[in-house]
Amino acid sequence: MTLKRFYTILSAMILLNLLYGPLVRATDSGLACPDWPLCHGKFVPEFTFQIFMEVGHRYYSGILGILVGIGFVWILKNPETRKPLGIPAALSLLFLISQVILGGLTVTKLLHPTTVNLHLLNAVLLLSSCLTIRLLIPEANNSTFDTNKSGKYYFAIVLIVVLYQLFLGGKVSSHYAGLACPDFPTCHGEWFPQMVGTIRFHMEHRLFGYLTALLVLSLSAYVILTLENPKVKQFLKLAAYLVSIQIFLGAMNVLYHLPKLITGLHTLNGVLVFLCCFIASFYHFRTYKEEAL
């Protein structure tokens, strides 16, 4: 297997885990195992559905951790990859370590909202570091920067805004605010309800989501009208489509009272929006010579 294929598979597996994690949350399985790293004092406990969800998430995450470690060693052992890929590989290992710590704290702190939110964001950063390695591999031996830097602050702002919107989504979930507003697009029949209690978490996520959608759509329009890089256009068009789907999934979550699968897909789709913007930004600032390692 080539290093390129390894990180393609690893990135896809981490992305799948970003669906698995919210499903653990949606099925109220986060504290099915009250201890960590064991479950009821056992490595293989007696399974109920909720224990299966929680322990399965731990096993799967453990496999991902081993693969991240293998990739790190693979890159450092090869002089041709050590220099161009060493920094993102080290970041992937750092994010892996922090993810393990946050996973343990999520259980021992009884699903404290801060640890839950940081656990989600750190998973996105882990995925981003592995994806960066995957994107760098074709040009690792011949890296050049694109001279077209137009819109660089626009790209950066959109990435930060989308990442923050994911954080706000985590706050809604960790504070059980998903149904604080039982209607859509209004909240208790009001466009701007009183921002108190869980309604505040819900409305912050909803209103900032509109801003996020506007920025992603406007960046897509800007790229289509002013830039020539076909890969940047391709991924930002996809981001625009995914933003539309995200609004639909958010509305379905409210109107149908948080169906478990839609809740998981809402998180996964939000991550996909970020990844599309991230990949578009990467291609905007770099040019490639496809040479597999």
C-alpha positions in Angstrom: 0.0 0.0 0.0 1.3 3.5 -0.8 1.4 6.3 1.8 -1.2 8.2 -0.3 -3.7 5.4 -0.2 -3.0 4.8 3.5 -3.9 8.4 4.4 -6.9 8.3 2.1 -8.3 5.3 3.9 -7.4 6.8 7.3 -9.1 10.1 6.6 -12.2 8.3 5.5 -12.2 6.2 8.7 -11.8 9.3 10.9 -14.7 10.9 9.0 -16.9 7.9 9.7 -16.0 8.2 13.4 -17.4 11.7 13.3 -20.7 10.1 12.5 -20.3 7.3 15.1 -19.6 9.8 17.9 -22.8 11.8 17.5 -24.8 8.6 17.3 -23.3 7.6 20.7 -24.6 10.9 22.0 -27.9 10.7 20.2 -28.7 7.2 21.7 -27.8 8.4 25.2 -24.9 5.9 25.3 -22.2 8.3 26.4 -22.3 7.2 30.0 -23.2 3.5 29.3 -19.7 2.8 30.6 -19.2 4.9 33.8 -15.5 4.2 33.9 -12.6 4.7 31.5 -10.7 3.1 29.8 -12.5 -0.1 30.9 -16.2 -0.5 30.9 -17.7 -1.6 34.2 -14.2 -2.8 35.1 -13.9 -5.0 32.0 -12.3 -4.7 28.6 -15.1 -6.7 27.1 -18.2 -6.1 29.2 -21.6 -7.7 29.0 -23.3 -5.9 26.1 -26.5 -4.0 26.0 -27.3 -1.7 23.0 -25.9 1.4 24.7 -22.8 -0.4 26.0 -22.3 -1.7 22.5 -22.5 1.8 21.1 -20.1 3.3 23.6 -17.5 0.4 23.7 -17.7 0.0 19.9 -16.8 3.7 19.6 -13.9 3.2 21.9 -12.6 0.1 20.0 -13.0 1.9 16.6 -11.2 5.0 18.0 -8.4 2.7 19.3 -7.9 1.3 15.8 -7.7 4.8 14.4 -5.1 5.7 17.0 -2.9 2.8 16.1 -3.2 3.8 12.4 -2.3 7.4 13.1 0.8 6.1 15.0 1.7 3.8 12.1 1.5 6.7 9.7 3.6 8.9 11.9 6.4 6.2 12.1 6.1 5.6 8.3 6.7 9.2 7.5 9.6 9.7 9.9 11.4 6.6 8.7 11.5 7.7 5.1 13.9 10.6 4.5 11.9 11.6 1.4 8.7 12.2 3.5 10.2 13.3 6.8 10.8 16.9 5.8 7.7 17.8 3.8 5.2 15.7 5.9 6.9 15.7 9.3 5.0 18.7 10.8 1.4 17.6 9.9 2.4 14.1 11.0 3.5 15.4 14.3 0.3 17.4 14.6 -1.8 14.3 13.9 0.0 12.5 16.8 -0.5 15.5 19.1 -4.2 15.7 18.2 -4.5 12.0 18.7 -3.0 12.3 22.3 -5.3 15.1 23.1 -8.3 13.2 21.7 -7.6 10.3 24.0 -7.3 12.6 27.0 -10.5 14.4 26.1 -12.3 11.0 25.5 -11.4 10.0 29.0 -12.5 13.3 30.5 -15.8 13.1 28.6 -16.6 10.0 30.7 -15.0 10.9 34.0 -16.5 14.5 33.9 -19.9 13.0 33.2 -20.3 14.5 29.7 -19.4 18.0 30.8 -20.3 20.4 28.0 -16.8 21.8 27.6 -15.1 18.5 27.3 -17.8 17.2 24.9 -17.3 20.3 22.6 -13.5 20.1 22.7 -13.7 16.4 21.9 -15.6 17.2 18.7 -13.4 20.0 17.7 -10.2 18.1 18.4 -11.6 15.2 16.2 -12.1 17.7 13.3 -8.5 18.9 13.8 -7.2 15.4 13.8 -9.0 14.7 10.6 -7.7 17.9 9.1 -4.1 17.1 9.9 -4.4 13.6 8.3 -6.2 15.1 5.3 -3.4 17.7 5.0 -0.8 14.8 4.8 -3.0 13.2 2.1 -3.1 16.4 0.1 0.6 17.1 0.4 1.7 13.6 -0.7 1.5 14.2 -4.5 3.7 17.3 -4.2 5.9 16.2 -1.3 9.0 15.9 -3.6 8.2 19.0 -5.6 6.3 21.5 -3.5 5.5 24.9 -5.0 3.2 27.7 -3.9 0.6 29.3 -6.1 1.4 32.9 -6.8 -2.3 33.7 -6.8 -3.1 34.8 -3.3 -6.3 36.7 -3.9 -9.0 36.2 -1.4 -6.7 34.6 1.2 -8.3 36.4 4.1 -11.8 35.5 2.7 -10.8 31.8 2.7 -9.4 32.0 6.3 -12.5 33.8 7.7 -14.8 31.2 6.2 -12.7 28.3 7.6 -12.8 29.9 11.1 -16.5 30.7 10.9 -17.4 27.1 9.8 -15.3 25.6 12.6 -16.9 27.9 15.1 -20.3 26.9 13.9 -19.4 23.3 14.5 -18.5 24.3 18.1 -21.9 26.0 18.5 -23.5 22.8 17.3 -21.6 20.9 19.9 -22.9 23.4 22.6 -26.5 22.7 21.5 -26.0 19.0 21.8 -24.0 19.0 25.1 -26.6 21.4 26.7 -29.5 19.3 25.4 -30.9 22.4 23.6 -31.9 20.8 20.3 -35.6 21.1 21.1 -35.4 24.4 23.0 -37.1 25.9 19.9 -39.8 23.4 18.9 -40.6 25.2 15.6 -38.7 26.3 12.5 -37.7 28.9 11.2 -39.2 30.7 14.2 -38.7 29.9 17.8 -41.9 29.6 19.9 -43.5 31.6 17.1 -40.9 34.5 17.3 -38.1 35.3 15.0 -36.0 36.8 17.8 -37.1 35.2 21.1 -35.7 36.1 24.5 -32.1 34.7 24.7 -32.3 32.8 28.0 -31.4 29.3 29.1 -31.2 26.6 26.4 -33.0 28.9 23.9 -29.8 31.0 23.8 -27.6 28.0 22.8 -30.2 27.0 20.2 -30.7 30.4 18.7 -26.9 31.2 18.7 -26.3 28.1 16.6 -29.3 28.8 14.3 -28.5 32.5 13.7 -24.8 32.0 13.3 -25.7 29.1 10.9 -27.4 31.7 8.6 -24.2 33.8 8.7 -22.1 30.7 7.9 -24.3 29.7 5.0 -24.1 33.3 3.6 -20.3 33.4 3.8 -19.8 29.9 2.2 -22.3 30.8 -0.6 -20.7 34.2 -1.2 -17.2 32.7 -1.2 -18.4 30.1 -3.8 -19.8 32.9 -5.9 -16.5 34.9 -5.6 -14.4 31.9 -6.7 -16.7 31.0 -9.6 -16.6 34.6 -10.9 -13.0 35.5 -10.3 -10.7 32.4 -10.0 -9.7 29.8 -12.6 -8.5 26.9 -10.4 -11.0 24.1 -11.3 -10.4 22.2 -8.0 -11.1 25.2 -5.9 -14.3 25.8 -7.8 -15.3 22.1 -7.5 -14.9 21.9 -3.7 -16.6 25.2 -3.0 -19.5 24.3 -5.2 -19.8 21.1 -3.2 -19.6 23.2 0.0 -22.5 25.3 -1.2 -24.7 22.3 -1.9 -23.8 20.8 1.5 -24.7 24.1 3.2 -28.2 23.8 1.7 -28.5 20.2 2.9 -27.3 21.3 6.3 -30.1 23.8 6.7 -32.6 21.1 5.6 -31.2 18.6 8.1 -31.3 21.2 10.9 -34.9 21.9 10.2 -35.7 18.2 10.2 -34.0 17.8 13.5 -36.4 20.4 15.0 -39.6 19.4 13.3 -39.2 15.7 13.8 -37.8 16.0 17.4 -34.2 14.9 16.9 -34.3 11.6 15.0 -31.1 9.8 15.9 -29.9 9.2 12.3 -30.6 12.8 11.2 -28.8 14.2 14.3 -25.7 12.2 13.3 -25.9 13.2 9.7 -26.3 16.8 10.7 -23.0 16.7 12.5 -21.3 14.7 9.7 -22.6 17.1 7.0 -21.3 20.1 9.0 -17.9 18.5 9.1 -18.1 17.9 5.3 -18.8 21.6 4.8 -15.6 22.4 6.7 -13.6 19.8 4.8 -14.7 21.1 1.4 -13.7 24.7 2.4 -10.5 23.4 3.8 -9.6 21.4 0.7 -10.6 24.4 -1.5 -8.3 26.6 0.5 -5.5 24.1 0.2 -5.8 23.9 -3.6 -6.1 27.7 -3.8 -2.7 28.3 -2.3 -0.8 25.4 -3.8 -0.1 24.0 -7.2 0.6 20.3 -7.8 2.8 17.8 -9.7 1.1 14.5 -9.2 4.0 12.2 -8.1 3.0 9.4 -5.9 5.4 8.5 -3.1 
